[in-house]
Every structure is written in structure tokens, then in C-alpha cells.
Amino acid sequence: MLCWVDRAESHPRAGPSSLQSLEETLRDWGLSQLDDIISSLEKWAKTALQAIMDHQSELEVTKKGGLHARTDLIEIMASQSVALFSVILRIICIAHVHSAPITCGLQRTLVENSHSLMENMGGRFPLECLPHNVAIEFPTSAFQTGNATETLGAERAVYETLKFIDTLFENNSPPTTWNTENLDAFQNIIYRQIVESKCIKSGTPQGDFHIRESELKTYFAQVAELKDLGVCGWEVVRKELLSTFQFILQNNSVNFI
């Protein structure tokens, strides 16, 4: 189950809510299971059954059950049980969360969610846009890991990539055919990662990061130019971002917490 969760760090250019799994939301609340919800539902079910039994006990034998049964009580108590369940889930799923991760770092789940939202933003790559599907060299060396310094440099490169992606949506509107809810959720998740992982900047030794950063700037400058091509340009941007997320997920697992 997915929940729309209001966050203090919601993106200023997107809606205030972002998609989050119910399990993740429960963890934010310090709950590891649904026992509390189940217990409450059982309590309401027992209350409903007891009310029906009490009413039936007051009836004459010939009036018990059938047309004389208070089936309205069953409906009322059942609706109250459903209402309670809905309220509990609503409290959980529409919680205004101000939490931040205990450990500073990039969360693989959020990067995976970003990839999924971008993938489902629209349909397949349009055939009419093939002439605009230019080849842009991806800066694989910017994400290279190895020794401790290189691993930290790669982590910073992933973080800066998120910032570049956020910048892509600053002054231009994506196609109206894109799923707006997914777009809002995508921007919120990207922004959330930038806010929650900003300490990565202070913990990264300079090393060769200036080279990595230069390669990223060159790459994203070329991606940004595609937006001027309109709908087809944005579709190429989406394709490039999907490739970027996929590369990071496959090659930079060491940089996730």
C-alpha cells in the first residue's frame, strides 16, 4: 500500500505530498507491524457482536432473527469498524512527517522510487521523437568507486546528480501528457534526498571530485538543452534520467545506506 505523506521538506515547486509505502510510514512512527490496527478492529467487531446479542436477548422467541432482527445495528457497527480502520490508515498515511534519517547517506529505496516514478511518468518513447533521440555520452567515470576516497567521491557525485536533476525542472514545464501526480511525487522525493543527505558535501574530501563534477556539469548541460525541443526533447530527458538512475542503482550500491 502507498501513502501520500506530507513532509516539511516538500519541494517548493511541487505538491506538499510524496508517495511512501505504508511500511515505511509505520517505521517513521516507530511501528513495525499492524498489530495495533488489528487489535482495534477486533475490539470494534466484538462490540458490534455484543450489541446485537444484547438486543436479541430482549426479544421474544418468535421475534428473534428474521424481519425483527436489528440488522441496522449490524450495518451501523460495521460502518463504524470500517470508519475506524479508514481513520487509522488516514492518520498513518497523511501524517505530517518532520523526520530525518538518523544516519546521513543516500537511501537506495528513494532512488528506486525516483526511477519507478520517472518510468511511469509517461508511455513508451514516442516513435515520432526518434529523430531527436541524440546520443549523449554518459559520465561513467564520475561514479567510479574503488578505495575509500573514490567511494566518497562517487557518493558526492550521486548527490550532485540529484541536484542537477532537480535543476532540470526549474524553469521549464514537462509535457502536459506526463502524469502530474507522479511528477509531483518525483520532485518531492528528489528534493527530500537533497535535503536529508546534504551533509555528504561536508564529508567528502576534495580528491578528484572537481573532475567528477566537471563531467557531470557537461553531461547535464547537454541534457538541459534538450528541453528546448519541446515534447520530444523532454522525452529524451526522461530516457536519459532513467538511464542515470539505472546506472547508479547497478554500479553504486556501496554508496547507499
C-alpha positions as CSV (number, residue, x, y, z in Angstrom):
1,M,0.0,0.0,0.0
2,L,1.3,3.5,-0.8
3,C,0.6,6.6,1.2
4,W,0.7,10.3,0.3
5,V,2.8,11.8,3.1
6,D,3.1,15.5,3.8
7,R,6.7,16.5,4.6
8,A,8.2,19.6,5.9
9,E,10.8,19.4,3.1
10,S,8.3,19.2,0.3
11,H,9.6,20.7,-2.9
12,P,8.5,24.3,-3.3
13,R,7.6,23.7,-7.0
14,A,5.6,20.6,-6.4
15,G,2.7,19.5,-4.2
16,P,3.2,19.0,-0.5
17,S,2.9,15.3,-0.5
18,S,5.0,12.4,-1.7
19,L,4.4,8.7,-2.2
20,Q,5.7,6.4,0.6
21,S,4.9,2.8,1.4
22,L,2.7,2.1,4.4
23,E,5.5,0.0,5.9
24,E,7.9,2.9,5.6
25,T,5.4,5.3,7.2
26,L,4.8,2.8,10.1
27,R,8.6,2.8,10.6
28,D,8.6,6.6,10.7
29,W,6.0,6.3,13.5
30,G,8.1,3.6,15.3
31,L,5.7,0.7,14.4
32,S,7.0,-2.5,12.9
33,Q,3.6,-4.2,12.3
34,L,-0.1,-3.7,12.1
35,D,-0.9,-5.3,15.4
36,D,-2.4,-2.1,16.9
37,I,-4.8,-1.7,13.9
38,I,-5.8,-5.3,14.0
39,S,-6.4,-5.2,17.8
40,S,-8.6,-2.1,17.4
41,L,-10.7,-3.7,14.7
42,E,-11.2,-6.8,16.8
43,K,-12.4,-4.7,19.7
44,W,-14.9,-2.9,17.5
45,A,-16.1,-6.2,16.0
46,K,-16.6,-7.7,19.5
47,T,-18.5,-4.6,20.5
48,A,-20.8,-4.8,17.4
49,L,-21.5,-8.5,18.1
50,Q,-22.2,-7.9,21.8
51,A,-24.7,-5.1,20.9
52,I,-26.5,-7.4,18.5
53,M,-26.6,-10.3,21.1
54,D,-27.9,-7.9,23.8
55,H,-30.7,-6.7,21.6
56,Q,-31.6,-10.2,20.5
57,S,-31.8,-11.4,24.1
58,E,-34.5,-8.8,24.8
59,L,-36.8,-10.1,22.1
60,E,-39.5,-12.7,22.4
61,V,-38.5,-16.1,20.9
62,T,-40.9,-15.5,18.0
63,K,-39.3,-12.2,17.1
64,K,-35.7,-13.2,17.2
65,G,-34.0,-13.2,13.9
66,G,-35.8,-12.7,10.5
67,L,-37.6,-9.5,9.9
68,H,-37.5,-8.5,13.5
69,A,-33.7,-8.6,13.8
70,R,-32.0,-5.3,14.2
71,T,-29.9,-5.6,11.1
72,D,-29.5,-1.9,11.2
73,L,-27.2,-2.4,14.2
74,I,-25.0,-4.7,12.1
75,E,-24.8,-2.0,9.4
76,I,-24.1,0.7,11.9
77,M,-21.4,-1.2,13.9
78,A,-19.8,-2.5,10.6
79,S,-19.7,1.0,9.2
80,Q,-18.1,2.2,12.5
81,S,-15.5,-0.5,12.2
82,V,-14.7,0.5,8.6
83,A,-14.7,4.1,9.6
84,L,-12.2,3.4,12.4
85,F,-10.0,1.4,10.0
86,S,-10.1,4.3,7.5
87,V,-9.3,6.9,10.2
88,I,-6.3,4.9,11.5
89,L,-4.9,4.5,8.0
90,R,-5.6,8.1,7.2
91,I,-3.7,9.2,10.4
92,I,-0.8,7.0,9.3
93,C,-0.8,7.8,5.6
94,I,-1.5,11.6,5.8
95,A,0.9,12.2,8.7
96,H,2.9,15.4,8.6
97,V,6.3,13.9,8.9
98,H,9.2,16.1,10.0
99,S,11.7,13.2,10.5
100,A,15.2,13.0,9.1
101,P,17.3,9.9,8.7
102,I,19.4,9.0,11.8
103,T,22.4,8.2,9.6
104,C,23.4,10.6,6.8
105,G,23.6,8.9,3.5
106,L,21.8,8.1,0.2
107,Q,18.8,5.8,0.6
108,R,18.5,3.2,-2.1
109,T,14.8,2.9,-1.7
110,L,14.3,6.6,-2.6
111,V,16.5,6.3,-5.7
112,E,14.5,3.2,-6.7
113,N,11.2,5.2,-6.2
114,S,12.6,8.0,-8.3
115,H,13.4,5.6,-11.1
116,S,9.9,4.0,-10.9
117,L,8.1,7.3,-10.9
118,M,10.0,8.6,-13.8
119,E,9.5,5.4,-15.7
120,N,5.7,5.6,-15.1
121,M,5.6,9.3,-15.9
122,G,4.5,8.6,-19.5
123,G,4.3,5.8,-22.0
124,R,7.0,4.3,-24.2
125,F,9.4,6.5,-26.1
126,P,7.3,8.1,-29.0
127,L,8.3,6.9,-32.4
128,E,7.9,10.4,-33.8
129,C,10.6,11.5,-31.4
130,L,13.3,9.2,-32.7
131,P,14.9,11.9,-34.9
132,H,15.6,13.9,-31.7
133,N,17.0,10.9,-29.8
134,V,20.5,12.2,-29.8
135,A,23.4,10.2,-28.3
136,I,24.9,11.9,-25.2
137,E,28.0,10.4,-23.6
138,F,27.2,9.3,-20.0
139,P,29.9,10.3,-17.5
140,T,30.5,6.8,-16.1
141,S,33.9,7.8,-14.6
142,A,32.2,10.3,-12.4
143,F,30.6,7.4,-10.4
144,Q,33.7,5.3,-10.2
145,T,34.4,3.6,-6.8
146,G,37.4,1.9,-5.5
147,N,39.4,3.0,-2.5
148,A,37.8,5.0,0.4
149,T,38.5,8.4,-1.2
150,E,37.0,7.3,-4.6
151,T,33.9,5.8,-2.9
152,L,33.3,9.1,-1.1
153,G,33.8,10.9,-4.3
154,A,31.3,8.7,-6.0
155,E,28.8,9.3,-3.2
156,R,29.2,13.0,-3.7
157,A,28.7,12.6,-7.4
158,V,25.4,10.8,-6.9
159,Y,24.3,13.6,-4.5
160,E,25.3,16.3,-7.1
161,T,23.4,14.3,-9.8
162,L,20.2,14.6,-7.7
163,K,20.8,18.4,-7.6
164,F,21.3,18.6,-11.3
165,I,18.1,16.6,-11.9
166,D,16.2,19.0,-9.6
167,T,17.5,21.9,-11.6
168,L,16.2,20.5,-14.8
169,F,12.7,21.2,-13.7
170,E,13.2,24.8,-12.6
171,N,12.2,27.0,-15.5
172,N,10.5,24.6,-18.0
173,S,7.3,22.7,-17.7
174,P,7.4,19.0,-18.7
175,P,4.8,17.8,-21.3
176,T,1.2,18.0,-20.1
177,T,0.8,14.4,-21.1
178,W,3.0,13.3,-18.2
179,N,1.3,12.1,-15.0
180,T,1.2,15.1,-12.8
181,E,0.8,13.1,-9.6
182,N,3.9,11.1,-10.4
183,L,5.7,14.3,-11.3
184,D,4.9,16.0,-8.0
185,A,6.0,12.8,-6.1
186,F,9.2,12.6,-8.2
187,Q,10.2,16.2,-7.4
188,N,9.4,15.7,-3.7
189,I,11.5,12.6,-3.5
190,I,14.4,14.2,-5.3
191,Y,14.2,17.3,-3.1
192,R,13.9,15.1,0.1
193,Q,17.1,13.3,-0.8
194,I,18.9,16.6,-1.4
195,V,17.7,18.0,2.0
196,E,18.3,14.8,4.0
197,S,21.7,14.0,2.6
198,K,23.2,17.4,2.3
199,C,25.8,16.5,5.0
200,I,27.5,14.4,2.3
201,K,29.0,17.6,0.9
202,S,30.9,18.4,4.1
203,G,32.2,14.8,4.5
204,T,33.7,14.4,1.0
205,P,37.4,15.0,0.6
206,Q,38.3,17.1,-2.4
207,G,40.4,14.5,-4.1
208,D,39.4,14.2,-7.7
209,F,35.9,15.4,-7.2
210,H,36.5,18.6,-9.2
211,I,37.0,16.3,-12.3
212,R,33.8,14.3,-11.5
213,E,31.9,17.5,-11.0
214,S,33.1,18.9,-14.3
215,E,32.0,15.7,-16.2
216,L,28.5,15.9,-14.5
217,K,28.2,19.6,-15.5
218,T,29.0,18.8,-19.1
219,Y,26.6,15.9,-19.2
220,F,23.6,17.7,-17.6
221,A,24.2,20.9,-19.7
222,Q,23.6,18.8,-22.8
223,V,20.6,17.2,-21.2
224,A,19.2,20.6,-20.3
225,E,19.5,21.8,-23.9
226,L,17.1,19.0,-25.0
227,K,14.2,20.8,-23.2
228,D,14.2,23.4,-25.9
229,L,13.0,20.8,-28.4
230,G,9.6,20.6,-26.7
231,V,7.7,17.4,-26.0
232,C,10.3,15.2,-27.8
233,G,13.1,16.9,-26.0
234,W,11.5,16.1,-22.7
235,E,11.1,12.5,-23.7
236,V,14.8,12.3,-24.4
237,V,15.4,13.9,-21.0
238,R,13.2,11.2,-19.4
239,K,15.2,8.5,-21.2
240,E,18.5,9.9,-20.0
241,L,17.3,10.2,-16.4
242,L,16.1,6.6,-16.4
243,S,19.5,5.5,-17.7
244,T,21.2,7.6,-15.0
245,F,19.1,6.1,-12.2
246,Q,19.6,2.6,-13.5
247,F,23.4,3.0,-13.8
248,I,23.6,4.4,-10.2
249,L,21.5,1.5,-8.8
250,Q,23.5,-1.1,-10.6
251,N,27.0,0.3,-10.0
252,N,26.9,2.4,-6.8
253,S,25.3,0.1,-4.3
254,V,28.3,0.8,-2.0
255,N,27.1,4.4,-1.7
256,F,23.7,3.6,-0.2
257,I,22.6,3.1,3.3
